[in-house]
Amino acid sequence: MAQQLYRPPVLFDVLRIPLLGRVLKWRYGRLVFQLPLLAIALLLSYDGFTGAQLASQNLATVGPGCIIAA
């Protein structure tokens, strides 16, 4: 006799949110979320190489610290 797999009750399904669910199911949905993060990473890298040499004035060192602290 085969036992049925245990499936816990679903409390909240993100895919059922009207607009967000459609974007997540879309073929390029992941890319839509990755492109802004890539732009931020490139901006921070550019500022790290070309910005002020003092760490407290450089966005590449201050920016991620503010995100982590939040």
C-alpha positions as CSV (number, residue, x, y, z in Angstrom):
1,M,0.0,0.0,0.0
2,A,1.5,3.3,-1.1
3,Q,1.2,6.2,1.3
4,Q,0.2,9.7,0.2
5,L,2.8,12.4,0.5
6,Y,2.2,15.0,3.2
7,R,1.3,18.4,1.7
8,P,1.0,21.2,4.2
9,P,-1.8,23.7,3.7
10,V,-0.8,26.7,1.6
11,L,-1.1,29.9,3.7
12,F,0.0,32.4,1.1
13,D,0.7,31.9,-2.6
14,V,2.6,34.7,-4.2
15,L,1.7,33.5,-7.7
16,R,-2.0,34.3,-7.0
17,I,-1.3,38.0,-6.6
18,P,-2.8,39.5,-9.8
19,L,0.1,41.5,-11.3
20,L,3.0,40.0,-9.5
21,G,2.0,36.4,-10.2
22,R,1.7,37.1,-13.9
23,V,5.2,38.7,-14.0
24,L,6.7,35.7,-12.1
25,K,5.1,33.2,-14.5
26,W,6.1,35.2,-17.5
27,R,9.1,33.7,-19.5
28,Y,11.2,36.8,-18.9
29,G,10.0,37.6,-15.4
30,R,13.2,36.6,-13.8
31,L,15.1,38.9,-16.2
32,V,12.9,41.8,-15.3
33,F,13.9,41.5,-11.6
34,Q,17.6,40.9,-12.4
35,L,18.2,43.9,-14.7
36,P,17.7,46.6,-12.1
37,L,20.0,44.6,-9.7
38,L,22.6,44.4,-12.4
39,A,22.3,48.1,-13.0
40,I,22.8,48.9,-9.3
41,A,25.8,46.5,-9.2
42,L,27.4,48.2,-12.2
43,L,26.8,51.6,-10.7
44,L,28.4,50.6,-7.4
45,S,31.4,49.0,-9.2
46,Y,31.9,52.1,-11.4
47,D,31.7,54.4,-8.4
48,G,34.1,52.1,-6.5
49,F,36.7,52.4,-9.2
50,T,36.2,56.1,-10.1
51,G,34.8,57.7,-7.0
52,A,36.4,59.3,-4.0
53,Q,39.2,57.3,-2.3
54,L,37.9,58.0,1.2
55,A,35.6,55.1,2.1
56,S,33.0,57.2,3.9
57,Q,32.5,59.3,0.7
58,N,32.4,56.4,-1.7
59,L,29.0,55.0,-2.7
60,A,30.5,51.5,-3.3
61,T,31.3,51.2,0.4
62,V,28.4,53.2,2.0
63,G,25.6,51.9,-0.2
64,P,25.7,48.2,0.6
65,G,26.3,48.9,4.2
66,C,23.0,50.9,4.4
67,I,21.1,48.1,2.7
68,I,22.5,45.5,5.1
69,A,21.7,47.7,8.1
70,A,18.1,48.2,7.0
